[in-house]
Structure formats: C-alpha cells, structure tokens
C-alpha cells in the first residue's frame, strides 16, 4: 500500500510541475536566449529503458515550437515482468538460467507473457542550458498516448499421467485454461517451461500510457544527443491484465531509467 501511494504522489507531483511549467513557458519570449544559443528545428533519439516492471526499446522525436519548448513524439516496445512472478529451476533437472541441457526454468502461476507497444505525444522543456565547452543540459518532459498490450499464452511441459508411470516421451505442452484441469497448476507435474516457440494464439488489450520524467544530456557536441533519462510511468487498461493466474491489476505504475542517443537538426 505504501508503494502504491508513493507512485501516486510522484505521478501527481510531476503532472502539477509540467502544467505550471508549461504555463510559465507560454508567457516567455526568446529574448532571454544566451548569445551562443543555437535553435534546433528537430531531433531524434533511440535507446533502451530499464523499468521496475520490465524493460523496453524505443525512440523519440521532437519538433521545436520555441527555443525552450518542443513537441515530443514517442514510440516504445516493452516486455512486462509481473511483480509476483518468480523464475525457478525445474525439480526434474535444470539447465541454468537459459535452459541449456535439461529442462527449462519456469514461472509458476504465469498464464500469459505481456508485451506492449506504445505511441504517444507530449512536450519537452529545456530547463538548463549546457556551458560552452562542458556541462549538462537538463530537460523536463511529459507524454501520453495509446498502448496496445499483446498477450502470448505461457506454455509449460507437464506430466499428464501418474508420476510413477510417466516417461519423458509422455510430456505434453499445456497452457492455462480457466476451469480446466490440465496439470498447469499441479506443481509436482510441471517439468519446465515449453519455450518461446509454443503458444502463439495472441490476444490484444488496449490501454493508455502516461509518463513524466527528466533528461540529462551530457554530450560534448550539442548537436549530438547523449541522454540519461529517469521518470515515472503508468499503463492503464480497461480490465485486469491476465498475466498471472492470480494477483492481476488494470493499473501498473513503474519507475524507469534509460539511455538515449541521437541527433539534433538546426533551423
């Protein structure tokens, strides 16, 4: 409960900051630019994020409205890790973290693997300029848009017969079906994960994505983007996302840290 409230407080705080900052920026003119400031028409950057509930690859593009404010476009592809899922070795002989020789590690109680594809728009604000030869540019940004959850059934190799008579040739691959006893949740009959090639009956679940964050651009060349980003984000779905058999939610907040590289184009 404490963690949930902390996420909510952080999210509301960043939203208030973004609103008040955009109002203040709208009243400013470009008369306060430094003499050596360069106006950039657009920029692009791509990179990766490590999130508290997974990781993602993405890109962002900006189009300048004013020197210190830009229109922001984002695309991201993410892999979601449920906070309740735990990877464990097979009790019948494992093969290391990635499987190897022996049966593959598995996650007990997981019914679907969740991938998300997100596209959204927002704004980015320059808070502090970089020095002539060194320093860090500081940006604040917020964005939101549509996210598409892609659910891939999670498959396990199980023993369908009594343990005393089963052999390796008897193993079958099963996915979770509510109300059907197919040994998916019978721990003693689970041999290991089936592998990514099994279970391609995909389902989609639309939702909304919101995020706010800070960027620290430390590239020596101002036209070259080299940025560390941190922030908070949240995905909202219209119903609970069936990743696990239990403990599913419709709202998944997260914190993230990422790295972006790209280029800026002068006006």
C-alpha positions in Angstrom: 0.0 0.0 0.0 2.9 2.4 0.8 4.5 1.7 -2.6 1.2 2.4 -4.4 0.7 5.7 -2.6 4.2 6.7 -3.4 3.7 6.1 -7.1 0.5 8.1 -7.0 2.2 11.0 -5.2 5.1 11.1 -7.6 2.8 10.9 -10.6 0.6 13.8 -9.4 3.7 15.9 -8.4 5.2 15.6 -11.9 1.8 16.4 -13.5 1.5 19.6 -11.5 5.1 20.6 -12.3 4.5 20.0 -16.0 1.3 22.1 -16.0 2.7 25.0 -14.1 6.0 25.0 -16.1 4.1 24.9 -19.5 2.1 27.9 -18.4 5.2 29.8 -17.4 6.9 29.0 -20.6 3.9 30.1 -22.7 4.4 33.7 -21.3 8.1 33.9 -22.1 9.7 35.1 -25.3 13.1 34.1 -26.8 14.6 37.5 -25.7 16.4 35.8 -22.9 18.5 33.4 -25.0 22.2 33.2 -24.5 24.3 34.8 -27.2 25.7 31.5 -28.2 22.4 29.6 -28.1 21.5 27.6 -31.2 18.0 27.0 -32.3 17.3 23.4 -33.3 14.4 22.5 -35.6 14.1 18.9 -34.7 15.8 15.9 -33.1 15.6 12.2 -32.9 17.0 9.7 -30.3 16.7 6.0 -29.7 17.7 3.8 -26.8 16.6 1.4 -24.0 14.9 1.6 -20.6 15.2 -0.5 -17.5 11.9 -0.3 -15.7 10.8 -1.5 -12.3 8.4 -3.9 -14.1 10.4 -4.9 -17.2 12.4 -3.2 -19.9 11.8 -1.5 -23.2 13.3 -0.3 -26.5 12.1 3.0 -28.0 12.6 6.2 -29.9 11.5 9.8 -29.5 11.3 12.7 -31.9 10.9 16.4 -31.2 9.8 19.4 -33.3 10.6 22.8 -31.8 7.9 25.3 -31.1 10.3 27.7 -29.3 13.9 27.6 -28.1 13.0 26.0 -24.7 9.9 24.0 -25.7 9.4 21.2 -28.2 6.6 18.9 -29.3 7.5 15.3 -28.4 6.6 12.1 -30.2 7.4 8.7 -28.7 7.2 5.0 -29.7 8.2 2.1 -27.4 8.1 -1.7 -27.4 8.2 -3.2 -23.9 8.4 -6.6 -22.1 6.5 -6.7 -18.9 7.6 -8.5 -15.7 4.8 -9.1 -13.2 5.9 -8.2 -9.6 4.6 -11.7 -8.5 6.4 -13.8 -11.0 9.5 -15.7 -9.9 11.7 -17.8 -12.2 12.7 -21.1 -10.8 14.6 -24.2 -11.8 12.8 -27.5 -12.7 12.8 -30.0 -9.9 13.5 -32.7 -12.5 16.9 -31.3 -13.6 17.6 -27.8 -14.8 19.9 -26.3 -17.4 20.9 -23.0 -16.0 19.2 -19.6 -16.4 18.6 -20.0 -20.1 17.8 -23.7 -20.0 20.8 -25.4 -21.6 20.9 -29.2 -21.1 18.0 -30.3 -19.1 14.5 -28.8 -18.6 14.0 -25.1 -18.9 13.3 -22.8 -15.8 9.7 -21.7 -15.5 7.4 -19.3 -13.7 4.8 -20.9 -11.6 1.3 -19.4 -11.9 2.0 -17.3 -15.0 -0.6 -17.7 -17.7 0.4 -15.1 -20.3 3.5 -13.2 -21.4 2.8 -9.5 -21.9 4.4 -7.2 -24.5 3.3 -3.7 -25.0 3.5 -1.3 -28.0 3.1 2.4 -27.2 2.8 5.5 -29.3 2.2 8.9 -27.8 2.8 12.7 -27.8 3.8 15.2 -25.2 6.1 18.2 -24.6 9.7 18.6 -23.7 11.1 21.7 -21.9 14.7 22.9 -21.6 15.3 23.8 -18.0 19.1 24.5 -18.1 21.5 25.0 -21.0 24.9 23.5 -21.4 28.1 25.5 -21.0 30.2 26.4 -24.0 32.7 23.5 -23.6 31.2 21.2 -21.0 28.2 20.7 -18.7 24.8 19.0 -18.8 21.5 20.2 -20.4 18.5 19.5 -18.3 15.1 18.7 -19.8 11.7 18.0 -18.3 9.2 16.1 -20.4 5.7 14.5 -20.2 3.8 12.4 -22.7 0.8 10.1 -23.0 -0.9 8.1 -25.6 -2.3 4.7 -26.5 -0.7 1.4 -25.6 -1.5 -2.0 -27.1 -1.0 -5.0 -24.8 -0.1 -8.2 -26.6 -0.7 -11.3 -24.6 1.1 -14.5 -25.6 0.0 -17.7 -23.7 2.6 -19.1 -21.4 3.2 -22.8 -22.0 4.5 -25.5 -19.7 5.8 -29.0 -20.2 3.9 -31.2 -17.8 3.4 -34.9 -16.9 -0.2 -35.8 -17.8 0.0 -39.3 -16.3 0.6 -40.5 -12.7 4.2 -39.8 -11.7 5.1 -43.4 -11.2 4.4 -44.4 -14.8 5.4 -41.3 -16.8 8.4 -41.1 -19.0 9.9 -38.2 -21.0 8.1 -39.3 -24.1 4.8 -38.7 -22.2 5.4 -35.0 -21.6 2.9 -32.6 -23.2 2.8 -28.8 -23.6 -0.2 -27.1 -22.0 -1.4 -23.5 -21.4 -3.7 -22.3 -18.7 -7.5 -22.6 -19.3 -9.7 -21.4 -16.6 -11.8 -24.2 -15.1 -10.0 -26.9 -17.0 -7.7 -29.4 -15.1 -4.8 -29.8 -17.4 -2.0 -30.1 -14.8 -0.9 -26.5 -15.4 -1.1 -25.6 -11.7 0.0 -29.1 -10.4 3.5 -28.2 -9.2 4.6 -31.9 -8.9 3.8 -32.5 -12.6 5.5 -29.4 -14.0 8.7 -30.3 -15.7 9.7 -26.9 -17.1 8.8 -24.2 -19.5 7.9 -25.2 -23.1 10.0 -22.4 -24.7 9.1 -19.3 -26.6 8.1 -21.1 -29.7 5.0 -22.6 -28.1 1.6 -20.8 -27.6 1.2 -18.3 -30.4 -2.6 -17.6 -30.0 -2.1 -13.9 -29.4 -4.6 -11.6 -27.8 -4.6 -7.8 -27.7 -5.7 -5.5 -24.9 -5.8 -1.7 -25.5 -5.0 0.8 -22.8 -3.5 4.2 -22.0 0.1 5.2 -21.1 1.2 8.2 -19.2 4.7 9.2 -18.2 6.7 12.2 -16.8 10.5 12.4 -16.5 13.8 14.3 -16.6 16.6 14.1 -19.2 20.2 14.8 -18.5 22.1 15.5 -21.8 25.8 15.3 -21.3 27.0 15.0 -24.9 30.1 17.2 -25.7 28.7 18.1 -29.1 25.4 19.9 -28.7 24.0 18.6 -32.0 24.7 15.0 -30.8 22.1 13.6 -28.3 23.6 11.5 -25.4 21.0 11.4 -22.7 20.3 9.7 -19.4 16.6 9.7 -18.5 14.7 9.0 -15.3 11.0 9.2 -14.6 7.7 7.5 -13.6 5.2 5.9 -15.9 1.9 4.0 -15.7 -0.2 1.8 -18.0 -4.0 1.8 -17.6 -6.2 -0.9 -19.0 -9.9 -1.2 -19.1 -9.8 -4.5 -17.3 -7.3 -6.6 -15.3 -4.5 -7.9 -17.4 -4.3 -11.7 -17.1 -0.5 -12.2 -16.8 -0.7 -14.4 -13.7 -3.5 -16.8 -12.7 -3.9 -14.5 -9.6 -2.9 -11.0 -8.4 -3.7 -9.2 -11.7 -4.5 -5.5 -12.0 -5.7 -3.0 -14.5 -3.1 -0.3 -13.4 0.7 -0.9 -13.5 2.9 2.1 -12.4 6.6 1.9 -12.7 9.8 3.9 -12.4 12.4 3.8 -15.1 16.0 4.8 -16.1 17.1 4.8 -19.7 19.8 5.9 -22.1 19.2 7.6 -25.5 21.4 8.6 -28.4 20.6 10.6 -31.5 21.0 13.9 -33.4 19.6 17.4 -33.5 19.0 19.4 -36.6 19.5 23.2 -36.7 16.9 25.6 -38.0 
